[in-house]
Amino acid sequence: MVTGTAVFAAIDGSSINSDNPEIFGNCASSNSAYDFINNSTSGTTVTANFKNEFDQSDAGTYTLNPSTSFTASTSNYTIFVKATVNGTEATKAYQLINNNINTNFGTSGSNTVCLSNGRGQLSFTVDYTSPNGVQYNYPGNLYIINWGDGSKTIYTLCDIIASRGKLTHDYTESSCGVSGGSEPNSYEVSGKIIFSFGMVTLIISVFGLIGFAAFNAKMRIKEIAVRRILGATTTSLLKLLNVAFVKLVLVAMVLANVLAYIYMQKWFNGFAYRIDMPFFVFAAVNLSIILITILTVSLQSIRAIKENPVKALKYE
């Protein structure tokens, strides 16, 4: 309020906010000293009254002639500045923020959610009643919660207090698959389990193939001996023994590829964001199986081929 001759009230200081010339403070600790300089109309008598906004107490009135120092506790203050000269006065309000902002919510509860029937709700509690939480934070702070499913919620301290610190968010099946979300973790765990069982299955299959190849080579030991006596080379014998196995594997791969494609498409359909099963994966897997088959059969066949033909035919 200004009456009579034009007078303005203003203060300055080194701790003033560069983005807002009406806010002082640097989020310091308790018992921090702040220096204020009179910047009002020349010749005026200037006083500054400090009001603690946390407990609504009067922190005292100080005269700026030309400056004063104020020791602030961990709190937020409103500074009422009054400049008076020749019966004319002017007033202006400033803010002093000395709250040592705590960015830790002090939350309790789970930060993951499990969907049931396509829906799920996450709920946790923010500590707003102790220094370990947000109690002493500046009331104007905004708290942005990233829920991990592509959505965010902005809360004020009043919002948190009104909800008694309980923040909730509803998840649906459509939120699955978004980067940073919690739901894909369950698929990640499942993927690791599936991969582990897949390795066990592959090892068992290779052992079975080794046994079958060894049995086949033993049953054909006399045929191999006769062919060697007639001049067959190791390469031609390996080709002969491998062809029979590769034919069986090709038939098995056709059946396995069809079943795997149907199952994987059905599994991918469970995701809100999904892809089609790429065919190059089948090509890579089939090629790997054929190479493993040829390597396994060849190793077992070489042992039979290296046997002395006379030893194999001595009873004939």
PyMOL commands that set and color helices and strands:
alter all, ss='L'
color gray80, all
select helices_A, chain A and resi 157-162+173-175+184-219+221-229+234-268+279-305+309-313
alter helices_A, ss='H'
color red, helices_A
select strands_A, chain A and resi 11-12+16-17+20-24+32-38+45-52+57-63+67-72+75-85+88-98+119-125+142-146+152-156+166-172
alter strands_A, ss='S'
color yellow, strands_A
deselect
rebuild
show_as cartoon
